[in-house]
Amino acid sequence: MPGTILIGVDVESASEASAGYARYGAEMLAQEATPATWYVTGSTLERYPSLFAELDRAGTVDIQSHTYSHLLLKTVCIEVPPGRTVHGKTDWYIQPGGTNEEIDTDLDRCQKLFEDVLGRRAFGLTCPWNYYRGLMDRLDLLEIVRSHGFRFLRAFGRNEKDGQPTPLEWQPFFYAPQGFGDMLEIFIHDYQDAFYFIQFNALTDARTYPDHLRKVADRVASDNLVWSLATHDHGCADRESFEQKQFWLRELIRYAKSLGIRFMTGSEYYRERIEDSG
């Protein structure tokens, strides 16, 4: 088996960009017959309930959670590489995380919205911004997340300097050493989107991003790796802007399939790993 790609889209902006992605992203995935998971913030679900309920009923995409308000579970502390500018900073960039009480309240609100709008609770969770080591070092947060019904996470998506790329060598794992053997970390690998590719490589645009992604796909196929790939709804309010921002995703899907790489949703991959674990 020449590797697996888990497409994860953070549908987070609770704006026309989210609605545009719901329309044009779903259309593109259907045209390419490719499964993907959309991690939707509760605030987005709240603004466009009928749109996402229709997608969920149709089974067009696997809709999971991205918290209610895009609240960080951990503080991100980026050591900006020399000669780079990341989030407007050239030395350090700090984005604070929430308190345990804030996180618990946020996840509770999000799950209640999933029940009200989709008739079910979310099973997977992408933690906003992602973190080095995921939640390996935070048993308190694992307990909170599990108490709200989440079983697979994208929480580990930064390198040891809280930057990117996140190495492909770091592959999905269960949080068994922490006492949560049924909770699976599936990562966000490489760059979280084209904007981070630009910033961490001191580029002016994303013209070389497709070439970079093809090289990553080559390695996934040759080494039989899992690649948890991320993108966002930003700037996708209409068809033209969607195509301009996400042209690389369609190209990558076609290229990866030509290598024999399979695509799965986060939910499908979790079930496979649980079954394999016995």
Protein Blocks (a to p, Z undefined) as FASTA:
>chain_A
ZZjaddddddfkopaklmmmmmmmmmmmmmnopacdddddfklmmmmmmlmmmmmmnoma
ccddebjnopafbdcdddddehiaeehiakbccdddddfklmmmmmmmmmmmmmmmnopa
cfbdcdehiaghijmlmmklmmmmmmnopabdcfbfcdfkopacddfklccddfklnopa
kbccebjehjfbfklmmmmnopabfklmmmmmmmmmmmmmmnopaddddddfehplbmkl
mmmmmmmmmmmmmmmmmnopacddfklmmmmmmmmnZZ
